[in-house]
Amino acid sequence: MAGKRASSLSKKTNARRNTKAGRKAMSPSSFALPRQKKYRVDDAAHARNALARVQQHGTSGEKAAVKKAVARKFPSIGKSRRGKKGGK
């Protein structure tokens, strides 16, 4: 029961942050590009999503900045857990 409540609380918190006022109130360190408040990286899920979105829509400079920000906050994200492709 407690897990359900915690999940519900985090959804409410995320809903508040997804408003214009909520994003404005967030710390600049919650974003990979703090001046533009783009590519949110305040938790692991948003960091993974930021990497995916910047690959789709970002410039080469934005890609480098997002990768650096994610690596700084979440060193394990982006590192492959598998060996080389094609190896046996």
C-alpha positions in Angstrom: 0.0 0.0 0.0 2.8 2.4 0.8 4.4 1.9 -2.6 1.1 2.8 -4.3 1.0 6.0 -2.2 4.6 7.0 -3.0 3.9 6.4 -6.7 0.8 8.6 -6.6 2.8 11.4 -4.8 5.6 11.4 -7.4 3.0 11.6 -10.2 1.5 14.7 -8.5 4.9 16.2 -8.1 5.7 15.6 -11.8 2.3 17.0 -12.8 3.2 20.3 -11.0 6.6 20.4 -12.6 5.1 20.0 -16.1 3.4 23.3 -15.9 5.0 26.6 -17.0 5.2 27.8 -13.4 6.5 24.5 -12.2 9.4 24.4 -14.8 10.2 28.0 -13.9 10.5 27.1 -10.2 12.8 24.1 -10.9 16.5 24.5 -10.2 18.7 25.1 -13.2 20.7 22.1 -12.2 17.6 20.0 -13.1 18.3 20.6 -16.8 21.2 19.6 -19.1 20.9 23.0 -20.8 20.1 25.3 -17.8 19.9 28.6 -19.7 17.1 27.4 -22.0 15.7 25.0 -19.4 15.8 22.2 -21.9 16.4 18.4 -21.4 15.4 17.7 -17.9 17.8 15.4 -16.0 16.6 15.6 -12.4 16.1 11.9 -12.2 17.3 8.8 -14.0 14.1 8.4 -16.1 14.3 12.0 -17.3 18.0 11.7 -18.0 17.4 8.7 -20.3 14.7 10.5 -22.0 16.9 13.6 -22.5 19.5 11.4 -24.2 16.9 10.0 -26.5 15.3 13.4 -27.4 18.6 15.1 -28.0 19.6 12.3 -30.4 16.4 13.0 -32.3 16.3 16.8 -32.3 19.5 18.3 -30.9 22.4 20.0 -32.5 25.9 18.4 -32.1 26.7 21.0 -29.3 23.4 20.1 -27.5 24.2 16.4 -27.8 27.6 16.8 -26.2 26.2 19.0 -23.4 23.4 16.6 -22.6 25.7 13.6 -22.6 28.1 15.4 -20.3 25.3 16.5 -17.9 23.8 13.0 -17.7 27.3 11.4 -17.2 28.0 13.8 -14.4 24.7 13.2 -12.5 24.2 9.5 -13.5 27.5 7.8 -14.4 26.0 4.4 -15.0 23.5 5.7 -17.7 24.8 5.4 -21.2 27.3 2.7 -20.4 26.7 -0.5 -22.2 26.1 -3.6 -20.1 26.7 -5.9 -23.0 29.9 -7.0 -24.7 30.8 -6.2 -28.2 28.2 -6.9 -30.9 28.7 -10.0 -32.8 31.0 -11.6 -30.2 30.3 -15.1 -28.8 
